[in-house]
Amino acid sequence: MKKLYLFILFLLIGFTTSQYSFSEVYDRLKCDWKEIKFDDKDNFDLEAIIEKSTNDMIFFSKITKYDNLILSYTSDLGKTWGRDSFLYSGNYIVTKDNKLLTYDRPFPRLNMYNLWTMFKRTRMVNIPFFIGDVFFEYNDSLLIAIPKYDKSAKKTLCYLINLNDSTSRPIGPVDSTGEIIEAFQHIRFAYMSTVPNRVCFINDNSELYYSDNLGDSVTFFYQDPHTFIRNFPTKNGRFYYCKPGPSFLVWATLNCKQVQIELINVYIVRLNNENGKLDTIFHTYTRDNTSITNDLARLKNAGQYVALVTNNDSVFFSDNYGDKFYYVPLPNYYAPFQASKTDIGISEEGEIILKWLDTTGGNLHYVGIIGKPYPDTYSVASENTKDYLNYSVENLQIVEFSNGDFINSVRNIALYNIYGQKIDNLEYNISGRSIQINTSRIPSGVYLLVLENNQQRKTLKLLINN
């Protein structure tokens, strides 16, 4: 048992060790950052959750010195702020139809806001606990929530909230006595799968189950008991968490004494679906000559986009669920050694929202920025290709290569306008040695086509004239 405790200690120390900034091995994207202004900076101990609605309203939840939750929002990058206060310092969600839902006590009620008008109404809901970190939308009338995790609690049940009749009920299969089975009495996390109407659950034993009928029956599909050091909020149907990698020995000062300890490199891994197969998407390298800190990697995801900040000094971005990451330079006024409480957010449109506490000169104040990464053709390892023929036929832009080996091995395709904005929902077809792009919904102009396989990236300049 003692060895087990030591292993867990070393594991946690390894995870909280400063991470090496290795951005030079990643392709670089540009980002035109815009600053978010904060007010009432001295009244709050923590700026926590970051969210963005479809009408460009940015939300931050703030925990005051009196443990109340203050929800702040701005639609003009902080020139003006709105805010509301609650007795419970918990989570909130922005729904698909652009509504904001928060949970309040001492009376169990949901506060519902129309984000276009900020009109607020409340609904009494019979929920027997304070909603914790897991609180998400199943459909337009059902929510899923669990209490804030407490390992000493006798039970941590997942609940289904019905907005139609303001009721709630525990989720999970029942045994012959009518009680929720043991495996579902200690749920730690839950998330929506990529499979429609499927919910996945993780319990204290790091067992993963999925259910296609809201917990009436469940299927076990994965377990990794030693690696759930930390999981990240999941909003794209994939589950991201940390897994220990190789270990190494270092000397460190603990209680004023030099001791040798074992540190463990950490991988960020991803479960794509319920087949139980892991993908390693990021390696948070630790250094063997640094002091122990409390800095952790922060990862947020929304749809295909993933944003990651490591050790307060490097930001990374992915537009394909984490298959490939790009390094995003921070603004010049961001100083890693003067920043703390750094957090990151990502919108459904791929905008990175970054917030940190600036400690310059001992004056504490929050700074925030928002920006959307786009390709920097002068710094990424791109190859400008000449061996192709570019022409249009009606609403098709056709790029024909002299050799079809490259185009038939391409795995990432993206089109950007001259402002660096990615063209979403790009329609294309690869046939033989050519790629045919549907331009019927693309405005006329100059575009940059980026094609990438496992060995190289090619950038092609296209003139689209509809």
Summary of the structure (lengths in Angstrom):
residues: 466
radius of gyration: 24.1
end to end distance: 70.9
largest distance: 75.3
contacts: 1407
relative contact order: 0.12
helix: 7%
strand: 50%
